[in-house]
């Protein structure tokens, strides 16, 4: 069964991360999470479970996943994953394939969530899908720019999921992805007090 985010219908998962990795993702410094195992279905959002603290401290949007041999993953994503070559080599040892989840738009929760808050009875060892009945994140903002961004982000997530499942990397598909990115950036500027009509 595919587990869905409660308000967008986009599959979401909870990833267990040490404090230093969780903080790097939520600060925006770490934009790729590399794993040895692949999910059955692509996800649109990653909830960050900080081990040690035992809390869900934030979330990040997953804009895609790249499966490739370790040497390719290191070459393309090592820096974005905030790994040294030694750390990467130790993690990748014995693996034929690695999976790089590309991340964007991190959100650090003002009030961290417990596992029971999101419908989990025990902590994930590595990752687990988010239960359908569990709340997935902060309440949607009531102002129009935030709501527009939420809806457009959900649509962008669905488009990236379509590209992932169909392996569509053609020019038209990439143009649509860039269009979503551009619209989200403009809504972000509008939310800061600018108007969409400005250059």
C-alpha positions as a Markdown table, in Angstrom:
| # | Residue | x | y | z |
|---|---|---|---|---|
| 1 | Unk | 0.0 | 0.0 | 0.0 |
| 2 | Unk | 1.3 | 3.4 | -0.9 |
| 3 | Unk | 1.3 | 5.8 | 2.0 |
| 4 | Unk | 0.2 | 9.3 | 1.2 |
| 5 | Unk | 0.7 | 12.8 | 2.6 |
| 6 | Unk | -2.6 | 13.8 | 4.2 |
| 7 | Unk | -3.2 | 17.1 | 2.4 |
| 8 | Unk | -1.6 | 16.7 | -1.1 |
| 9 | Unk | -1.9 | 13.0 | -1.9 |
| 10 | Unk | 1.8 | 12.9 | -2.5 |
| 11 | Unk | 3.6 | 9.8 | -1.1 |
| 12 | Unk | 5.7 | 10.7 | 2.0 |
| 13 | Unk | 8.2 | 8.9 | 4.1 |
| 14 | Unk | 10.0 | 9.3 | 7.4 |
| 15 | Unk | 13.8 | 9.1 | 7.2 |
| 16 | Unk | 15.9 | 8.4 | 10.3 |
| 17 | Unk | 19.0 | 10.8 | 10.4 |
| 18 | Unk | 21.6 | 11.6 | 12.9 |
| 19 | Unk | 21.5 | 15.1 | 14.3 |
| 20 | Unk | 24.3 | 16.5 | 12.2 |
| 21 | Unk | 22.7 | 15.3 | 8.9 |
| 22 | Unk | 19.2 | 16.4 | 9.9 |
| 23 | Unk | 20.5 | 19.9 | 10.7 |
| 24 | Unk | 22.4 | 20.1 | 7.4 |
| 25 | Unk | 19.3 | 19.2 | 5.4 |
| 26 | Unk | 17.0 | 21.6 | 7.3 |
| 27 | Unk | 19.6 | 24.4 | 6.9 |
| 28 | Unk | 19.6 | 23.8 | 3.1 |
| 29 | Unk | 23.3 | 22.9 | 3.0 |
| 30 | Unk | 22.7 | 19.3 | 2.3 |
| 31 | Unk | 20.6 | 18.9 | -0.9 |
| 32 | Unk | 21.0 | 15.2 | -1.6 |
| 33 | Unk | 20.4 | 12.2 | 0.7 |
| 34 | Unk | 22.2 | 9.0 | -0.5 |
| 35 | Unk | 20.8 | 5.6 | 0.4 |
| 36 | Unk | 21.7 | 2.0 | -0.4 |
| 37 | Unk | 18.1 | 0.8 | -0.7 |
| 38 | Unk | 15.4 | 1.9 | -3.1 |
| 39 | Unk | 11.8 | 2.5 | -2.3 |
| 40 | Unk | 9.0 | 0.7 | -4.2 |
| 41 | Unk | 7.5 | 4.0 | -5.1 |
| 42 | Unk | 8.9 | 7.5 | -5.4 |
| 43 | Unk | 8.1 | 9.9 | -2.6 |
| 44 | Unk | 7.3 | 13.6 | -2.8 |
| 45 | Unk | 8.2 | 14.6 | 0.8 |
| 46 | Unk | 10.7 | 13.4 | 3.3 |
| 47 | Unk | 10.0 | 13.9 | 7.0 |
| 48 | Unk | 13.2 | 14.2 | 9.1 |
| 49 | Unk | 13.3 | 11.9 | 12.2 |
| 50 | Unk | 16.3 | 13.0 | 14.3 |
| 51 | Unk | 17.7 | 10.0 | 16.1 |
| 52 | Unk | 18.8 | 10.6 | 19.7 |
| 53 | Unk | 16.2 | 13.3 | 20.1 |
| 54 | Unk | 13.5 | 10.9 | 18.9 |
| 55 | Unk | 11.5 | 13.6 | 17.2 |
| 56 | Unk | 10.3 | 14.6 | 13.8 |
| 57 | Unk | 12.0 | 18.0 | 13.5 |
| 58 | Unk | 11.1 | 19.0 | 9.9 |
| 59 | Unk | 10.6 | 18.0 | 6.3 |
| 60 | Unk | 11.9 | 18.6 | 2.9 |
| 61 | Unk | 10.5 | 18.2 | -0.7 |
| 62 | Unk | 11.9 | 15.4 | -2.8 |
| 63 | Unk | 12.2 | 16.6 | -6.4 |
| 64 | Unk | 13.7 | 13.4 | -7.8 |
| 65 | Unk | 15.8 | 10.3 | -7.3 |
| 66 | Unk | 18.9 | 9.2 | -9.3 |
| 67 | Unk | 19.9 | 5.5 | -9.3 |
| 68 | Unk | 23.5 | 4.8 | -10.4 |
| 69 | Unk | 26.7 | 3.0 | -9.6 |
| 70 | Unk | 28.6 | 4.4 | -6.6 |
| 71 | Unk | 31.3 | 6.1 | -8.8 |
| 72 | Unk | 28.6 | 8.1 | -10.6 |
| 73 | Unk | 26.7 | 9.0 | -7.5 |
| 74 | Unk | 30.0 | 10.3 | -5.9 |
| 75 | Unk | 30.9 | 12.3 | -8.9 |
| 76 | Unk | 27.5 | 14.0 | -9.3 |
| 77 | Unk | 26.3 | 14.2 | -5.7 |
| 78 | Unk | 29.1 | 13.8 | -3.3 |
| 79 | Unk | 29.5 | 17.5 | -2.6 |
| 80 | Unk | 25.7 | 18.1 | -2.4 |
| 81 | Unk | 25.4 | 15.2 | 0.1 |
| 82 | Unk | 28.1 | 16.9 | 2.4 |
| 83 | Unk | 30.2 | 13.8 | 2.4 |
| 84 | Unk | 33.9 | 13.4 | 2.4 |
| 85 | Unk | 35.3 | 10.8 | 0.0 |
| 86 | Unk | 36.3 | 8.6 | 2.9 |
| 87 | Unk | 32.8 | 8.7 | 4.4 |
| 88 | Unk | 31.2 | 8.0 | 1.0 |
| 89 | Unk | 33.6 | 5.0 | 0.3 |
| 90 | Unk | 32.8 | 3.5 | 3.7 |
| 91 | Unk | 29.1 | 3.8 | 3.1 |
| 92 | Unk | 29.1 | 2.6 | -0.5 |
| 93 | Unk | 31.4 | -0.4 | 0.2 |
| 94 | Unk | 30.0 | -3.5 | -1.5 |
| 95 | Unk | 27.1 | -1.7 | -3.1 |
| 96 | Unk | 26.5 | -2.1 | -6.9 |
| 97 | Unk | 23.9 | 0.7 | -7.0 |
| 98 | Unk | 23.2 | 3.8 | -4.8 |
| 99 | Unk | 20.2 | 6.0 | -4.8 |
| 100 | Unk | 20.5 | 9.8 | -4.6 |
| 101 | Unk | 17.3 | 11.6 | -3.4 |
| 102 | Unk | 17.4 | 15.3 | -4.5 |
| 103 | Unk | 16.0 | 17.7 | -1.9 |
| 104 | Unk | 14.7 | 21.2 | -1.8 |
| 105 | Unk | 12.5 | 23.6 | 0.2 |
| 106 | Unk | 13.4 | 22.4 | 3.7 |
| 107 | Unk | 11.0 | 23.3 | 6.6 |
| 108 | Unk | 12.1 | 23.2 | 10.2 |
| 109 | Unk | 9.1 | 22.7 | 12.4 |
| 110 | Unk | 8.5 | 25.3 | 15.1 |
| 111 | Unk | 7.3 | 22.5 | 17.3 |
| 112 | Unk | 8.8 | 19.1 | 16.7 |
| 113 | Unk | 6.4 | 16.1 | 16.3 |
| 114 | Unk | 6.5 | 12.8 | 18.2 |
| 115 | Unk | 6.2 | 9.5 | 16.4 |
| 116 | Unk | 2.7 | 9.0 | 17.7 |
| 117 | Unk | 1.8 | 12.5 | 16.3 |
| 118 | Unk | 2.3 | 11.1 | 12.8 |
| 119 | Unk | 0.8 | 7.7 | 13.5 |
| 120 | Unk | 4.0 | 5.6 | 14.0 |
| 121 | Unk | 4.4 | 3.1 | 16.9 |
| 122 | Unk | 8.2 | 2.7 | 16.6 |
| 123 | Unk | 11.1 | 4.6 | 15.1 |
| 124 | Unk | 12.2 | 3.7 | 11.5 |
| 125 | Unk | 15.5 | 1.9 | 11.3 |
| 126 | Unk | 16.3 | 3.6 | 8.0 |
| 127 | Unk | 13.1 | 4.9 | 6.6 |
| 128 | Unk | 9.4 | 4.0 | 6.4 |
| 129 | Unk | 6.3 | 5.3 | 4.6 |
| 130 | Unk | 4.2 | 7.8 | 6.4 |
| 131 | Unk | 0.9 | 6.3 | 7.6 |
| 132 | Unk | -2.2 | 7.6 | 5.6 |
| 133 | Unk | -3.9 | 8.7 | 8.8 |
| 134 | Unk | -1.0 | 10.6 | 10.3 |
| 135 | Unk | -0.6 | 14.4 | 10.0 |
| 136 | Unk | 2.4 | 15.1 | 7.8 |
| 137 | Unk | 3.4 | 18.7 | 8.5 |
| 138 | Unk | 2.5 | 22.1 | 9.7 |
| 139 | Unk | -1.0 | 23.5 | 9.1 |
| 140 | Unk | -1.4 | 25.2 | 5.7 |
| 141 | Unk | -1.1 | 29.0 | 6.0 |
| 142 | Unk | -4.3 | 31.0 | 5.6 |
| 143 | Unk | -2.8 | 33.8 | 3.5 |
| 144 | Unk | -3.1 | 33.5 | -0.3 |
| 145 | Unk | 0.5 | 33.3 | -1.4 |
| 146 | Unk | 1.3 | 30.5 | 1.1 |
| 147 | Unk | -1.8 | 28.6 | 0.0 |
| 148 | Unk | -1.0 | 29.1 | -3.7 |
| 149 | Unk | 2.6 | 27.9 | -3.1 |
| 150 | Unk | 1.2 | 24.8 | -1.3 |
| 151 | Unk | -1.1 | 23.9 | -4.1 |
| 152 | Unk | 1.5 | 24.6 | -6.8 |
| 153 | Unk | 4.1 | 22.5 | -4.9 |
| 154 | Unk | 1.7 | 19.6 | -4.8 |
| 155 | Unk | 1.2 | 19.9 | -8.5 |
| 156 | Unk | 5.0 | 20.1 | -9.1 |
| 157 | Unk | 5.4 | 17.0 | -6.9 |
| 158 | Unk | 2.9 | 15.1 | -9.0 |
| 159 | Unk | 4.7 | 16.1 | -12.2 |
| 160 | Unk | 8.1 | 15.0 | -10.9 |
| 161 | Unk | 6.5 | 11.7 | -9.8 |
| 162 | Unk | 5.1 | 11.3 | -13.4 |
| 163 | Unk | 8.6 | 12.0 | -14.8 |
| 164 | Unk | 10.1 | 9.4 | -12.5 |
| 165 | Unk | 7.7 | 6.6 | -13.2 |
| 166 | Unk | 7.7 | 7.2 | -17.0 |
| 167 | Unk | 11.4 | 8.0 | -17.1 |
| 168 | Unk | 10.6 | 11.1 | -19.2 |
| 169 | Unk | 13.6 | 13.3 | -19.4 |
| 170 | Unk | 12.8 | 14.9 | -22.7 |
| 171 | Unk | 13.0 | 18.6 | -23.5 |
| 172 | Unk | 9.3 | 19.3 | -23.0 |
| 173 | Unk | 9.2 | 17.5 | -19.7 |
| 174 | Unk | 12.3 | 19.5 | -18.5 |
| 175 | Unk | 10.7 | 22.7 | -19.6 |
| 176 | Unk | 7.5 | 22.0 | -17.6 |
| 177 | Unk | 9.7 | 21.3 | -14.5 |
| 178 | Unk | 11.5 | 24.6 | -15.0 |
| 179 | Unk | 8.1 | 26.3 | -15.4 |
| 180 | Unk | 7.0 | 25.0 | -12.0 |
| 181 | Unk | 10.2 | 26.1 | -10.4 |
| 182 | Unk | 9.8 | 29.6 | -11.9 |
| 183 | Unk | 6.2 | 29.9 | -10.7 |
| 184 | Unk | 7.2 | 28.8 | -7.2 |
| 185 | Unk | 10.0 | 31.4 | -7.1 |
| 186 | Unk | 7.6 | 34.2 | -8.3 |
| 187 | Unk | 5.1 | 33.2 | -5.6 |
| 188 | Unk | 7.8 | 33.3 | -3.0 |
| 189 | Unk | 8.8 | 36.8 | -4.1 |
| 190 | Unk | 5.1 | 37.8 | -4.0 |
| 191 | Unk | 4.8 | 36.5 | -0.5 |
| 192 | Unk | 7.7 | 38.8 | 0.5 |
| 193 | Unk | 5.6 | 41.8 | -0.5 |
| 194 | Unk | 6.5 | 42.2 | -4.2 |
| 195 | Unk | 4.0 | 42.0 | -7.0 |
| 196 | Unk | 3.9 | 39.4 | -9.7 |
| 197 | Unk | 4.0 | 42.1 | -12.3 |
| 198 | Unk | 7.5 | 43.3 | -11.4 |
| 199 | Unk | 10.4 | 42.2 | -13.6 |
